[in-house]
Amino acid sequence: MKAATIGYKPVGLALGAVSGMAAGIAFKQAWKLIGHEDDAPDATDEDRTWQEVLLAAALQGAIFAVVKAAVDRAGAATTRRLTGTWPG
């Protein structure tokens, strides 16, 4: 295993935690714009429609995936810039 890959593991874990928090904040803001309310529906919210629940889940999944990919890619590119080796 390359040294850059080994060294990147703890950095990648930290970036993953940060990206999760950032994605959560982004989702809450997006839901406020789309749903016109503060709280997104949970799957077990009896008062919410299927459409609301599934839309919230799809939006949340998309935001988390995009933020995670962007943070992972930026971390790998920065590692290459600093070490000269891609950490993958």
C-alpha positions in Angstrom: 0.0 0.0 0.0 1.3 3.4 -0.9 2.3 5.8 1.9 0.0 8.5 0.5 -2.9 6.0 0.7 -2.2 5.1 4.3 -1.7 8.7 5.3 -4.9 9.7 3.5 -7.1 7.3 5.5 -7.5 9.4 8.6 -7.8 12.6 6.5 -10.5 10.9 4.5 -12.4 9.9 7.6 -12.3 13.4 8.9 -13.4 14.8 5.6 -16.3 12.3 5.5 -17.5 13.6 8.9 -17.3 17.2 7.8 -19.0 16.5 4.5 -21.8 14.7 6.3 -22.4 17.8 8.5 -22.2 20.1 5.5 -24.6 18.0 3.5 -27.1 18.0 6.4 -27.0 21.8 6.6 -27.4 22.0 2.8 -30.4 19.6 2.9 -32.1 21.6 5.6 -31.7 24.8 3.6 -32.9 23.2 0.4 -35.9 21.7 2.1 -36.9 25.1 3.5 -36.9 26.4 0.0 -38.8 23.5 -1.6 -41.0 22.4 1.3 -41.6 25.9 2.7 -41.2 24.5 6.2 -38.3 23.9 8.6 -38.5 20.1 9.1 -38.4 17.6 6.4 -40.8 14.6 6.7 -39.6 11.3 8.2 -40.8 8.1 6.6 -43.0 7.4 9.6 -44.7 10.8 9.7 -48.4 9.9 9.6 -49.5 13.4 8.5 -47.2 13.5 5.4 -48.0 12.2 2.0 -45.9 9.5 0.1 -44.9 12.2 -2.3 -43.5 14.5 0.4 -41.6 11.7 2.1 -40.1 10.3 -1.1 -39.2 13.7 -2.4 -37.4 14.6 0.8 -35.5 11.2 0.8 -34.5 11.7 -2.9 -33.3 15.2 -2.3 -31.4 14.3 0.8 -29.7 11.4 -1.0 -28.7 13.5 -3.9 -27.3 16.3 -1.8 -25.3 13.8 0.4 -23.9 12.1 -2.7 -22.8 15.3 -4.4 -21.3 16.8 -1.3 -19.4 13.5 -0.5 -18.1 13.2 -4.0 -17.0 16.8 -4.1 -15.2 16.6 -0.7 -13.6 13.2 -1.5 -12.4 14.5 -4.9 -11.0 17.7 -3.4 -9.2 15.8 -0.7 -7.6 13.4 -3.2 -6.6 16.3 -5.5 -5.0 18.1 -2.5 -3.2 15.0 -1.5 -1.8 14.6 -5.0 -0.7 18.3 -5.0 1.1 17.9 -1.7 2.6 14.4 -2.1 2.7 13.9 -5.9 0.7 10.7 -5.5 -3.0 10.0 -5.9 -4.3 8.4 -2.7 -6.7 5.9 -4.4 
